[in-house]
């Protein structure tokens, strides 16, 4: 099983689009476009489809509930046609702060919403007449004047990836998804995630190897490992303190299941008390180092072997660098090392 490299980027400027074109030339497998509360994830994919030829184009992720499932299916069909079949639809439930605070959509039964969205998108993409009787979506709307329709576009295969962290959502990923969009991930504790995905896959008559397992990480080549590790760790203070409510933070729960429960609880408490610098200092350096690729080439080679050996298919990389050229140099060196690691594995 080879390890592929994708890049994570927000291609909102001509320079960012140029970076994706250069990444394709260097041999990157995919590009993943996020969606928070600024730029959307779908529009940039259309721009990238027009200036690239080979690289896979994925959303990482589209927020469920921000669009109707049928609208999401329409966008996916458009992007699959524009890209010549290279589009991958990455979806996720986000969290209550974003869905209720930004979109005005009630954050209720997110796993059921995910299941029904996938069912509807696949039904639309297959060319079936859209009839769905779920607990979240009912189509056509009962008691109204609407009728069941088929998509006025040719059928297309839309690979669907789920961003999931909790056990139930991980099991749903194994049951239904073509791929997993993972983060908060240490290769050393991969079973925390992979066991639940595998259980869902087995229950559906599938296996873990049927799913493209993708994981995010930053990559920074440096000899000052401690400085870089602490800097990357400090960035998690916002994740633990602000990326969720006091009662619902999927990232904190994921790190807790990997042995960092006391740490994330302390960081969250400090952040919410307004003690932001103390919160940043409280994040263990092990989190910064363990979830990223940091160090000289030999250390990054060792870490890549760990990702490969635990079963990760694709690393979604943020190449660190102060300039366009430095980021490309980081990506190029990383791709060279990945080719070596894959070559070593093929000879075993």
C-alpha positions in Angstrom: 0.0 0.0 0.0 1.7 3.2 -1.2 1.6 6.5 0.7 0.4 9.4 -1.4 0.9 13.1 -0.7 -1.9 15.7 -1.1 -1.8 19.4 -0.2 -4.2 21.4 1.9 -4.7 25.0 0.6 -7.2 27.8 0.2 -6.7 28.7 -3.5 -8.2 32.2 -3.1 -5.5 34.1 -5.0 -3.7 33.6 -8.3 -0.5 32.7 -6.4 -2.3 30.0 -4.5 -3.6 28.5 -7.7 -0.1 28.6 -9.1 1.1 26.7 -6.1 -1.4 23.9 -6.9 -0.2 23.8 -10.5 3.4 23.5 -9.3 2.4 20.8 -6.8 0.8 18.8 -9.6 4.0 19.2 -11.7 6.1 17.9 -8.7 3.9 14.8 -8.4 1.4 15.6 -5.6 -1.6 13.2 -5.7 -4.4 15.5 -4.6 -5.4 18.9 -3.3 -7.9 19.5 -0.5 -9.8 22.7 -0.1 -11.2 23.5 3.4 -14.4 25.4 4.3 -14.7 27.4 7.5 -16.6 30.7 7.7 -14.8 32.6 4.9 -14.2 31.1 1.5 -16.3 28.1 0.5 -14.8 24.8 -0.6 -16.6 24.2 -3.9 -15.9 27.4 -5.9 -12.1 27.1 -5.9 -12.4 23.5 -7.1 -14.0 24.8 -10.3 -11.1 27.2 -10.8 -8.5 24.4 -10.2 -10.2 22.1 -12.5 -9.6 24.5 -15.4 -5.8 24.8 -14.8 -4.8 21.3 -13.8 -4.9 18.0 -15.6 -4.1 15.1 -13.3 -4.2 16.0 -9.6 -7.3 14.9 -7.7 -9.5 17.7 -6.4 -11.2 17.2 -3.0 -13.2 19.3 -0.6 -11.9 19.0 2.9 -14.6 19.6 3.9 -18.1 20.8 2.8 -20.2 21.6 5.9 -23.3 19.5 6.0 -26.5 21.5 6.5 -25.1 24.6 4.7 -26.6 23.3 1.5 -29.5 21.0 0.7 -28.3 17.5 -0.2 -29.7 17.9 -3.7 -27.8 21.2 -4.1 -24.6 19.5 -2.9 -25.2 16.7 -5.5 -25.7 19.3 -8.3 -22.4 21.0 -7.4 -20.6 17.7 -7.2 -21.9 16.7 -10.7 -20.8 20.0 -12.1 -17.3 19.7 -10.6 -17.0 16.1 -11.7 -17.8 17.1 -15.3 -15.5 20.2 -15.2 -12.6 18.1 -13.8 -12.9 15.1 -16.1 -13.7 12.8 -13.2 -11.1 14.0 -10.6 -13.5 15.5 -8.0 -13.8 13.9 -4.6 -16.6 15.1 -2.3 -15.4 15.5 1.3 -18.2 16.2 3.8 -18.4 16.8 7.5 -20.9 17.8 10.1 -18.7 20.7 11.5 -20.0 21.6 15.0 -22.7 23.5 16.7 -20.8 26.8 16.9 -20.5 27.0 13.1 -23.7 25.4 12.1 -26.0 27.3 14.5 -23.9 30.5 14.8 -22.9 31.0 11.2 -25.5 29.0 9.1 -28.5 29.2 11.4 -29.0 25.4 11.0 -29.9 23.4 14.1 -27.0 21.0 15.0 -29.2 17.9 15.6 -28.6 14.2 14.8 -25.4 15.0 12.8 -24.7 11.3 12.0 -28.2 10.7 10.7 -27.8 13.9 8.6 -24.6 12.5 7.2 -26.1 9.2 6.3 -29.1 10.7 4.6 -27.0 13.2 2.7 -24.8 10.5 1.3 -27.9 8.5 0.3 -29.4 11.5 -1.5 -26.2 12.5 -3.2 -25.7 9.0 -4.5 -29.3 8.7 -5.7 -29.1 12.0 -7.6 -25.7 11.2 -9.1 -26.9 7.7 -10.3 -29.7 9.2 -12.3 -32.5 7.8 -10.1 -35.7 9.6 -9.4 -35.2 11.5 -6.1 -37.5 10.0 -3.5 -36.3 9.9 0.1 -38.2 9.2 3.2 -35.8 9.9 6.1 -36.1 11.4 9.5 -34.0 14.4 8.5 -35.0 14.8 4.8 -38.2 13.9 3.1 -38.3 14.3 -0.7 -40.6 15.3 -2.3 -41.8 17.4 0.7 -45.0 15.8 2.0 -48.2 17.7 1.5 -46.6 20.1 -1.0 -46.9 20.5 -4.8 -43.4 19.1 -5.6 -42.8 16.0 -7.5 -40.0 13.5 -7.7 -37.4 14.5 -10.3 -34.3 13.0 -11.9 -31.1 15.1 -12.3 -31.0 16.9 -15.6 -27.3 15.9 -15.9 -25.7 12.7 -17.0 -25.0 10.2 -14.1 -21.5 10.3 -12.6 -19.6 8.5 -9.9 -18.9 10.8 -7.0 -16.4 9.4 -4.4 -17.5 10.5 -1.0 -15.2 11.1 1.9 -16.3 11.6 5.5 -14.5 13.8 8.1 -15.1 11.9 11.3 -13.6 11.7 14.8 -16.2 10.1 17.1 -16.7 6.3 17.2 -20.2 6.4 15.7 -19.2 8.6 12.9 -16.1 6.6 12.3 -18.2 3.5 12.0 -20.5 5.2 9.5 -17.4 6.1 7.5 -16.5 2.4 7.4 -20.0 1.5 6.4 -20.7 4.1 3.6 -17.7 6.2 2.6 -15.1 5.9 -0.1 -12.6 7.6 2.1 -11.8 9.0 5.5 -10.7 12.6 6.2 -8.8 12.4 9.4 -7.0 14.7 11.7 -5.9 14.8 15.4 -4.0 11.7 14.4 -1.0 9.9 15.7 0.3 6.9 13.8 1.1 5.3 17.1 -2.6 5.3 18.2 -4.1 4.6 14.8 -6.4 1.9 16.2 -8.4 4.6 18.1 -9.7 5.5 14.7 -9.1 2.5 12.4 -10.8 0.0 14.7 -14.1 1.8 14.6 -13.8 2.4 10.8 -13.0 -1.3 10.3 -16.0 -2.4 12.5 -18.3 -0.3 10.3 -16.8 -1.7 7.2 -17.1 -5.3 8.3 -20.7 -4.8 9.3 -21.4 -3.6 5.7 -19.5 -6.5 4.1 -16.5 -4.4 3.4 -12.9 -4.1 4.7 -10.7 -1.3 5.9 -8.6 -1.6 2.7 -11.7 -0.5 0.7 -11.4 3.0 2.2 -8.9 5.7 1.3 -7.5 6.7 4.7 -6.3 10.3 4.5 -4.7 12.2 7.4 -3.7 15.8 7.7 -0.2 17.0 8.9 2.1 20.0 8.5 5.6 19.3 7.2 8.5 21.4 8.3 12.2 20.5 7.7 14.3 21.9 10.5 17.1 21.0 12.8 15.5 22.9 15.7 12.9 20.3 16.5 12.0 21.5 19.9 11.3 25.1 18.7 9.1 23.9 15.8 7.4 21.3 17.9 6.4 23.8 20.5 5.2 26.3 17.9 3.0 23.7 16.2 1.7 22.5 19.6 0.8 26.1 20.6 -1.4 26.3 17.5 -3.7 23.6 19.0 -4.7 25.9 21.9 -7.3 27.5 19.5 -8.5 24.1 18.5 -8.9 22.9 22.1 -10.3 26.2 23.4 -12.4 27.6 20.6 -13.2 25.0 18.0 -16.4 23.9 19.7 -18.6 24.7 22.7 -17.7 23.9 26.3 -19.7 20.7 26.0 -19.1 19.7 22.4 -15.6 19.7 21.0 -14.9 16.7 18.8 -11.1 17.4 18.6 -10.8 17.4 22.4 -12.7 14.1 22.6 -10.4 12.6 19.9 -7.2 13.6 21.8 -8.7 12.4 25.0 -9.2 8.9 23.5 -5.5 9.0 22.6 -4.3 9.7 26.2 -4.3 13.5 26.4 -7.5 14.1 28.3 -6.1 16.1 31.2 -4.0 18.2 28.8 -6.9 19.3 26.6 -9.1 20.0 29.5 -6.5 22.3 31.1 -5.9 24.1 27.7 -9.7 24.5 27.2 -10.1 26.0 30.7 -7.2 28.4 30.3 -8.5 29.5 26.9 -12.0 30.2 28.1 -10.6 32.2 31.0 -8.9 34.4 28.6 -5.4 33.2 29.5 -4.5 32.5 25.9 -0.7 32.6 26.3 -0.8 30.1 29.2 -3.1 27.9 27.1 -0.6 27.9 24.3 2.2 27.0 26.6 0.2 24.2 28.2 -0.2 22.2 25.0 2.3 19.3 25.2 5.1 19.4 22.7 4.3 15.7 22.0 1.0 16.8 20.3 2.9 19.2 18.0 5.5 16.6 17.1 3.2 13.6 17.0 0.6 15.0 14.6 3.0 16.5 12.1 6.2 15.9 10.2 8.9 18.0 11.9 12.6 17.6 11.8 15.5 16.9 9.5 15.0 14.6 6.5 16.0 11.4 8.4 13.4 12.0 11.1 10.7 12.8 8.6 11.6 9.6 6.7 11.1 7.6 10.0 7.8 9.3 10.6 6.6 8.6 7.1 7.4 4.9 7.6 5.1 5.0 10.7 2.2 6.5 8.7 2.8 4.0 5.9 3.0 1.0 8.3 -0.2 1.9 10.2 -2.2 1.9 7.0 -2.6 5.6 6.0 -3.1 6.0 2.2 -2.8 9.7 1.8 -1.2 12.5 3.9 -2.8 15.8 3.3 0.1 18.2 3.8 0.5 21.8 4.7 4.1 22.5 3.6 5.6 25.1 5.9 7.6 28.0 4.5 7.6 31.7 4.6 7.5 32.1 0.8 6.0 30.3 -2.2 9.5 28.9 -3.2 10.2 27.7 0.3 6.8 25.9 0.5 7.5 24.3 -2.9 10.9 23.2 -1.8 9.4 21.6 1.3 6.9 19.8 -0.8 9.4 18.6 -3.4 11.8 17.2 -0.8 8.9 15.5 1.0 7.7 13.9 -2.2 11.3 12.6 -2.9 11.4 11.0 0.6 7.9 9.5 0.1 9.0 7.8 -3.1 11.9 6.3 -1.3 9.7 5.0 1.5 7.3 3.5 -0.9 10.1 1.9 -2.8 11.5 0.4 0.4 8.1 -1.0 1.3 7.6 -2.6 -2.2 10.8 -4.6 -1.7 9.7 -6.0 1.7 
